[in-house]
Amino acid sequence: MFLSVFDMFKVGIGPSSSHTMGPMVAAAKFLDKMRASPFEFHGVKASLHGSLAFTGVGHATDRATILGLAGFQPDTYDDAKAEAALADIAAQKTVHPDGMGPLRFDPETDMVFDYDHALTGHANGMILMATDAQGDVSLQQVYYSVGGGFVLTEEELAAGKDTDEGAPVPFPFHSATEMLQMAKASGKTIAGMKRANEVSRGCEQSLAKGTARIWQVMNDCIERGLVRDGILPGGLKVRRRAKGIYDALVAERGMNLTAPHTINDWMIVYAMAVNEENAAGGQVVTAPTNGAAGVLPATIRYYLDHVPGAAPSHVEDLLLTAAAIGGLVKYNASISGAEAGCQAEVGSAAAMAAAGLCAVMGGTPEQVENAAEIALEHHLGMTCDPVKGLVQVPCIERNGLGAIKAVSAASLALRGDGQHFVPLDAVIETMRQTGEDMHEKYKETSLGGLAVNVPNC
């Protein structure tokens, strides 16, 4: 099994990797399918199902789908151009993707939120259609946004093509048990094995350049979030808090009476800065999703800013280790809140961050696996119940607490020798089973939990 670090960590836009980035990617794939077709098309339509319908407005799914059909993609997204395109589409009832003629698309009638007919493959389903001159559908494709910006067609999902099928890699571990066995046999760290896999598909230089960009985008997101205030969009009137907390922390620096637990506030503020930017539709990195995008960057900033002896040169190892753990969770369970609740998002992010931090602080492969197990174990059962379908409450604070758990898990693992009672594989399988048993109203539909027990405006 191979999942690239650049698949796990994708540069994109907020507020959701599954509900914003995924639909935009699906639309781009459908445009390619249209371009390869011998038919002549005159229009396009979209139908959103399951969680994409129930929380689509709050997650900007309709907006993302429309922009995707107009040719926009997450990694090259330009907000000013997007706003201009949306205004033009609303006025002209037409999209103009590159390499194709104008296509009829009326956002009022050709974008359907279907709350009554869930698709069978995944909670995040959508149908994209191309029409002929008479308005009849002549090309159709079902897509599933399976979390973290990953998109599969109905056929790919049925065939189990959610993993890489390219050339073999040196260390193709499918489980944490295999990962530890290969580490012991090779004498390599988890990051070392992951690096060897990545290099077998590319080169050292591109890996170094790519991981440096990932961290740069993450850190830039933190920095933007620490200086911006105001009200987040969506109607809940949630105030940005990261700037105020950060300013207070900076002012308190050096004070003799600062309580030791204030370090938690630093971790929280880094994470909140990212997720406030995500909630505002800013540029983020899936880690492994947008809804959990703050946990790993916050943990890295904690390491660089507050851990004696920390070095920026270690960030690549941290990211590679985190990606290895994230790949195991995705392969054996899920990173989708709509599929398994927030345990699959913030829980997975905490496990990844804990493993990465443990690794760069000198942990053995066994201690790294233990750190990931501790972090994920103590997120089991966490529901995904965003108020008004917005990635704000409880998501923003939840990332901060996820970062604290990640650091605590890494620290606890480093205090041991790597031997522990519950293996990571067992926790991942438990998370999968728990997700299957969880009622759908707690899986990113905003039909239960906090979403119905606090005021929406």
C-alpha angles and dihedrals in degrees: 000000000000128000114171122233085236091058092050093045109043125170109233147126137282158287100035136006092204099037101033110021095034096054090046090052091046091053090051090051090050091052089054089050090052092049090053093049122097091220126097114236130203104178148011135218136187135204122193122205140185115354091355087063099040097049099017097111094050091047094045090240093148092050092047093049093049092049090046090054087051090056103264120141129194100240094052098034117150114193097203092051090046093054091049091048093050091051091049093048091050091051101040099032087223139106123210111201117181116271095017136085122251113296125206112245125158109189090206096058108013096055108071127187103205107195095169105055117056116192115239103230102063141345090253103064132154137172121215119195137188120206136205129230091284092051095252118141109253099165128031136172133181114217131189123205099210100185137284092046092298114142129192132181118236089256094049092050092049090050092050094242095152092116136061117278099185131112118324118272126216095248110031099173116173097185141027089253091057090044092056093044091053092046091053094046095046099037088229130131120242088256089050093054092045090050091051090052092050094046091050086064097039137350141287093252096053090046092052092046093047097048090046089055092049092055092043092055091046093050093044087054090053091049093050091048093051094059103037125087136170135085123322117235124253106071102273090100091223111175122226106245105175095086094052093047092046093049090051092049092050091049091052094050112125095015111140093218096057109130118238092238089065087090086074089060090057091053091047095048093052091052094044090051090058096045094046087055089048092050089053091054095255130150113285140156121245106243088190092314137359093249088058096034096118101059100073098040089049091051092049092049090048089053095047098041103036112022116088112238095018115151131196088224088070094060092087091057089048092052094045092050091047091049091052091055093043090052091054092051093048094046096047102031130352145286092201121109090201089056103038109004128249091312084077093052113032090021092054091043091053091050091050093047093046092051093047094048092046090052097052091045090061102270121160119236088260092053091046091053089048092051091053091047094051093049096047095041091060094052095053113132096017109152129220106228109147114187111246088355091284123137090233115079116072095351101076097053091037090064090055092052089045089058091051090051090048093054092044091050092050091048093048092049091050089054089061135056098247095264112120142156104243117050120218091241090060092051092049090051090047089052090052093050092045090052091052091051095044115107112250092239087071095050107083097293096109088226097118146020119028090351091072101028102059128055114272095212 
